[in-house]
């Protein structure tokens, strides 16, 4: 009986000390590269820079979602390897993006004539610590300079 009281007390103490974690803050996109150019779907790699406002180091297990450029659907993105997210720090997430070339070619001239384009990213990530993971939403919408993206 004492054992059960001890375990119940431990979990009560552990969960009462937990506070709500803040969502990561998106900073910018960098190092966009086209890996293979095909007629249908091409693969690009890019780095997404984020900031972790929490006091704990966490682990990103997986992430995926959809991306748009000036309201034109770009394609599906995903993170294919787990990584550590440092506490109270900036971090870079390498992302793979499967781009639908038909859509890009249709709207590319207008996008490349502008200095900046509106980038929208929506998805989800599985983040956690010590084997306990939680799905968090990812959302970003902001202007990006195309010349800076493809440096």
C-alpha positions as CSV (number, residue, x, y, z in Angstrom):
1,X,0.0,0.0,0.0
2,X,2.9,2.4,0.8
3,X,4.3,1.7,-2.6
4,X,1.1,2.8,-4.4
5,X,0.9,6.0,-2.2
6,X,4.6,6.7,-3.1
7,X,4.0,6.3,-6.8
8,X,0.8,8.3,-6.7
9,X,2.6,11.1,-4.8
10,X,5.5,11.0,-7.2
11,X,3.2,11.4,-10.3
12,X,1.2,14.1,-8.5
13,X,4.4,16.1,-7.7
14,X,5.8,15.5,-11.2
15,X,2.7,16.7,-13.1
16,X,2.0,19.6,-10.8
17,X,5.5,21.0,-11.5
18,X,4.9,20.9,-15.2
19,X,4.0,24.2,-16.9
20,X,2.6,24.8,-20.3
21,X,5.3,24.9,-22.9
22,X,5.5,27.7,-25.4
23,X,5.4,27.0,-29.1
24,X,8.7,27.5,-31.1
25,X,9.1,30.8,-32.9
26,X,9.8,30.7,-36.6
27,X,12.6,33.0,-37.8
28,X,13.4,32.5,-41.4
29,X,14.2,30.1,-44.3
30,X,17.7,29.7,-45.7
31,X,19.9,27.6,-48.0
32,X,17.2,26.5,-50.5
33,X,18.6,23.9,-53.0
34,X,17.0,22.0,-55.7
35,X,18.2,18.3,-55.4
36,X,16.6,16.8,-58.5
37,X,14.6,18.6,-61.1
38,X,11.8,16.5,-62.7
39,X,8.8,17.3,-64.8
40,X,6.3,16.1,-62.2
41,X,7.6,16.5,-58.6
42,X,11.0,17.8,-57.7
43,X,12.8,17.6,-54.4
44,X,14.3,20.6,-52.6
45,X,16.1,20.9,-49.4
46,X,16.0,24.0,-47.2
47,X,16.8,25.0,-43.6
48,X,14.2,26.5,-41.4
49,X,15.5,28.6,-38.5
50,X,13.5,28.5,-35.2
51,X,13.8,29.7,-31.6
52,X,12.9,27.5,-28.6
53,X,11.6,29.9,-25.9
54,X,11.4,27.0,-23.3
55,X,13.8,26.3,-20.5
56,X,14.1,22.6,-21.5
57,X,15.9,20.7,-24.2
58,X,13.6,18.6,-26.3
59,X,13.7,16.2,-29.1
60,X,12.1,16.7,-32.5
61,X,11.0,13.2,-33.7
62,X,9.2,14.1,-36.9
63,X,7.5,17.0,-38.7
64,X,5.5,17.5,-41.9
65,X,3.0,19.8,-43.6
66,X,2.2,21.9,-46.6
67,X,3.8,25.0,-48.1
68,X,2.6,27.8,-50.3
69,X,4.2,30.7,-52.1
70,X,2.0,33.7,-52.8
71,X,-1.1,31.5,-52.4
72,X,0.3,28.9,-54.9
73,X,0.6,25.4,-53.5
74,X,4.3,24.4,-53.5
75,X,4.0,20.9,-52.0
76,X,4.5,18.6,-49.1
77,X,7.5,19.1,-46.7
78,X,8.9,16.7,-44.1
79,X,11.8,16.2,-41.7
80,X,13.2,12.7,-42.1
81,X,15.6,12.6,-39.1
82,X,15.2,13.2,-35.4
83,X,17.2,16.0,-33.8
84,X,17.8,17.7,-30.4
85,X,16.2,21.2,-29.8
86,X,18.4,23.2,-27.3
87,X,16.7,25.1,-24.5
88,X,16.3,28.9,-24.9
89,X,18.2,28.8,-28.2
90,X,18.0,29.1,-32.0
91,X,18.1,25.9,-33.9
92,X,18.1,24.9,-37.6
93,X,15.8,22.1,-39.0
94,X,16.8,20.6,-42.3
95,X,13.6,20.1,-44.4
96,X,12.8,18.2,-47.6
97,X,10.1,19.7,-49.8
98,X,8.5,17.9,-52.6
99,X,7.5,20.6,-55.1
100,X,4.8,20.2,-57.8
101,X,6.6,21.8,-60.7
102,X,3.5,22.3,-62.8
103,X,2.2,24.8,-60.2
104,X,5.6,26.5,-59.8
105,X,6.1,27.0,-63.5
106,X,2.6,28.4,-63.9
107,X,3.1,31.1,-61.4
108,X,6.9,31.5,-61.3
109,X,7.3,34.6,-63.5
110,X,5.1,36.8,-61.3
111,X,6.8,35.5,-58.1
112,X,10.4,36.1,-59.4
113,X,9.5,39.6,-60.6
114,X,8.7,40.6,-57.0
115,X,11.5,41.2,-54.5
116,X,9.6,39.4,-51.8
117,X,7.0,36.6,-51.8
118,X,4.5,35.5,-49.2
119,X,5.6,32.1,-47.8
120,X,3.0,30.1,-45.8
121,X,3.8,26.9,-43.9
122,X,1.2,24.8,-42.1
123,X,1.9,21.4,-40.5
124,X,2.6,19.6,-37.3
125,X,5.6,18.3,-35.4
126,X,6.1,15.6,-32.8
127,X,8.3,17.0,-30.0
128,X,9.0,15.6,-26.6
129,X,11.5,14.4,-24.0
130,X,12.2,11.1,-22.2
131,X,10.0,9.1,-24.6
132,X,6.9,11.3,-24.0
133,X,6.0,13.1,-27.2
134,X,3.3,15.7,-28.1
135,X,2.1,16.9,-31.5
136,X,2.3,20.7,-31.8
137,X,1.0,22.8,-34.7
138,X,3.4,24.6,-37.0
139,X,2.3,27.8,-38.7
140,X,4.2,30.6,-40.4
141,X,3.2,33.3,-42.8
142,X,5.5,36.0,-43.8
143,X,7.4,37.8,-46.6
144,X,10.7,36.2,-47.7
145,X,13.2,37.7,-50.2
146,X,13.7,35.2,-53.0
147,X,17.2,36.2,-53.8
148,X,18.2,35.6,-50.2
149,X,16.5,32.1,-50.2
150,X,18.5,30.9,-53.2
151,X,21.9,32.1,-52.2
